[in-house]
Amino acid sequence: MPLVYAEDENRIHTLQHDVDTLRAIVQVLTTENKLYKTEMELMTEKMRQLESKFDRELSGQKHEDKRLLITDQPTVSASHHVAFYTQLTKTLHLATQQMVVFDHIELNHGNGYSSLDGEFVCTLQGTYVLTWTITCSDNTAIETELVVNGIVKGHIFTDAGNHADYETNSGTAVLDLKVGDRVWIRVGHVYHGQIVGTGLGSSTFSGFLVNNQSL
């Protein structure tokens, strides 16, 4: 075989080898590309799922925050509501410094008032409005006092001493009370006559919580 043909054949063989090598590399790259594409698709799908989960959790958290914002507002529930209203249903003849026991309970949220001893015992710390009304009979005069733990916090005069007619007077106090504080109404140092009780609101003792400081 002439030398020129041998050299051409060698070059052809070399080129063929190079082509086969390139084909193999292309095949490998094609396979790797498919793997990368599949992996990319999986990663894209996983990312989409994570984004969807994040959106759901974010939406749920916003809803929960809104719910807490609404439900956590301070409200006066049944357990945090204190109010009482009592009446005297009979006429009393008392001595000075003697407690007035209002025997009929119309309202007693919180169960702070006792008709056995006439005391209101504070069960929730806070600010209270306390009021009492006393009616006396003809030609009598009565001083009554609002007392907290033995200390006078208010007093009124109900004076019908100069006329033959009943007289009614009321007093109101706004006080901060602590748990366990005891409140009652008693006769003061002026007492000439009797306290009239009809059960129709002629003589009453009441109070209610306006600012719960225990929340």
C-alpha positions in Angstrom: 0.0 0.0 0.0 1.4 3.4 -0.9 2.5 5.5 2.1 0.0 8.3 1.4 -2.9 5.9 1.7 -1.6 4.6 5.0 -1.3 8.1 6.4 -4.8 8.9 5.2 -6.1 5.8 6.7 -4.5 6.6 10.0 -6.0 10.1 10.0 -9.4 8.7 9.2 -9.0 6.2 12.0 -8.0 8.9 14.4 -10.9 11.1 13.3 -13.3 8.2 13.7 -11.9 7.6 17.2 -12.3 11.3 18.0 -15.9 11.3 16.6 -16.8 8.2 18.7 -15.3 9.9 21.8 -17.3 13.1 21.1 -20.4 11.0 20.6 -19.8 9.3 23.9 -19.2 12.6 25.6 -22.4 14.0 24.0 -24.3 11.0 25.2 -23.0 11.4 28.7 -23.8 15.1 28.7 -27.3 14.4 27.3 -27.9 11.9 30.1 -26.6 14.2 32.7 -28.7 17.0 31.2 -31.8 14.8 31.5 -30.9 14.1 35.1 -30.3 17.7 35.9 -33.6 18.6 34.2 -35.5 16.0 36.2 -33.8 17.1 39.4 -34.6 20.7 38.5 -38.2 19.8 37.9 -38.3 18.0 41.3 -36.7 21.0 43.0 -39.2 23.4 41.3 -42.1 21.2 42.5 -40.7 21.1 46.0 -40.3 24.8 46.0 -43.8 25.3 44.8 -45.1 23.0 47.6 -43.1 24.9 50.2 -44.3 28.3 49.0 -47.9 27.0 49.1 -47.4 25.7 52.6 -45.8 29.0 53.7 -48.8 30.9 52.2 -51.3 28.7 54.1 -49.4 29.0 57.4 -49.1 32.8 57.0 -52.8 33.1 56.2 -53.6 30.9 59.2 -51.3 32.9 61.5 -52.9 36.2 60.4 -56.3 34.7 61.1 -55.1 33.5 64.5 -53.6 36.9 65.3 -56.9 38.5 64.4 -58.8 36.1 66.5 -56.6 36.7 69.5 -56.8 40.4 69.0 -60.6 40.2 69.2 -60.9 37.6 72.0 -58.1 39.0 74.1 -59.8 42.4 74.5 -60.6 43.0 78.2 -64.3 42.2 78.7 -66.4 41.8 81.8 -67.5 38.2 81.8 -69.9 36.6 84.2 -67.0 35.6 86.5 -65.6 39.2 86.5 -68.9 40.9 87.1 -69.8 42.1 90.6 -73.1 43.9 91.4 -75.6 43.7 94.2 -79.0 45.3 95.0 -80.8 44.8 98.3 -83.9 46.1 100.0 -85.3 46.4 103.5 -88.7 44.8 103.8 -89.5 45.6 107.4 -89.3 48.6 109.6 -86.2 48.6 112.0 -85.8 50.2 115.4 -82.1 50.4 116.0 -79.5 51.9 118.3 -76.7 54.2 117.3 -73.7 52.5 115.6 -75.9 49.4 114.9 -75.7 47.8 111.5 -78.6 48.1 109.0 -79.2 44.6 107.6 -81.0 44.8 104.2 -82.9 41.5 104.3 -84.1 41.1 100.7 -81.6 40.5 97.8 -82.8 41.5 94.4 -79.4 41.0 92.7 -76.1 39.5 93.9 -73.7 38.9 91.0 -70.5 37.6 92.6 -72.3 36.6 95.8 -70.5 39.4 97.7 -73.5 40.5 99.8 -74.9 38.5 102.7 -78.5 39.2 104.0 -77.5 37.4 107.3 -75.2 40.2 108.5 -75.8 43.0 106.0 -72.2 43.0 104.8 -70.8 43.2 101.2 -67.4 41.5 101.0 -65.2 42.4 98.0 -64.2 39.4 95.9 -62.5 41.3 93.0 -60.1 44.2 93.5 -61.2 47.4 91.7 -63.2 50.6 91.7 -66.8 50.3 93.0 -69.9 52.6 93.0 -71.8 52.1 96.3 -75.1 53.7 97.1 -77.7 53.5 99.8 -81.1 55.0 100.4 -82.8 55.4 103.8 -86.4 56.3 104.5 -87.6 57.5 107.9 -91.1 58.0 109.3 -93.0 61.0 110.5 -91.2 63.4 112.9 -87.9 61.4 113.0 -84.3 62.0 112.0 -81.7 59.4 111.2 -78.0 59.6 110.3 -76.6 56.6 108.5 -73.0 55.8 107.5 -71.2 53.9 104.8 -68.5 51.9 106.5 -65.5 50.1 105.0 -63.5 47.9 107.4 -64.7 50.0 110.3 -63.9 53.3 108.7 -66.7 55.7 107.7 -66.5 56.6 104.0 -69.8 58.5 103.7 -72.9 59.5 105.7 -76.3 61.1 105.1 -79.1 62.6 107.2 -82.7 61.6 106.6 -84.6 64.3 108.4 -88.4 64.3 108.9 -88.2 65.8 112.4 -90.2 68.9 111.7 -93.0 67.6 109.6 -95.5 64.7 109.7 -94.4 63.0 106.5 -91.9 60.4 105.5 -88.4 61.5 104.3 -86.0 59.7 102.0 -82.4 60.5 101.3 -79.6 58.7 99.4 -75.8 58.7 99.4 -73.2 57.5 96.9 -69.5 56.8 97.2 -66.9 55.7 94.6 -64.2 53.7 96.3 -61.2 51.4 95.5 -61.7 48.1 97.3 -59.4 45.2 97.8 -60.3 41.5 98.0 -61.7 40.9 101.5 -62.7 44.5 102.2 -66.0 44.6 104.1 -68.7 47.2 103.5 -71.9 47.9 105.4 -74.4 50.5 106.4 -74.9 51.5 110.0 -76.7 54.0 112.1 -74.7 57.1 113.0 -74.7 59.2 116.1 -78.0 60.8 115.3 -81.0 58.5 115.6 -84.5 59.5 116.6 -87.1 57.2 115.1 -87.1 54.2 112.8 -85.9 53.1 109.4 -88.8 52.3 107.1 -88.7 49.2 105.0 -91.4 48.3 102.5 -89.6 46.1 100.0 -90.5 48.6 97.4 -87.2 50.5 97.3 -87.8 52.8 100.2 -84.6 51.7 101.9 -81.9 50.0 99.8 -78.2 49.2 99.6 -76.4 48.5 96.3 -73.1 48.6 94.5 -71.3 47.5 91.4 -67.8 47.1 90.0 -66.8 49.6 87.4 -63.1 48.9 87.0 -61.7 45.4 87.5 -58.1 45.9 88.6 -57.4 42.1 88.9 -57.4 41.6 85.1 
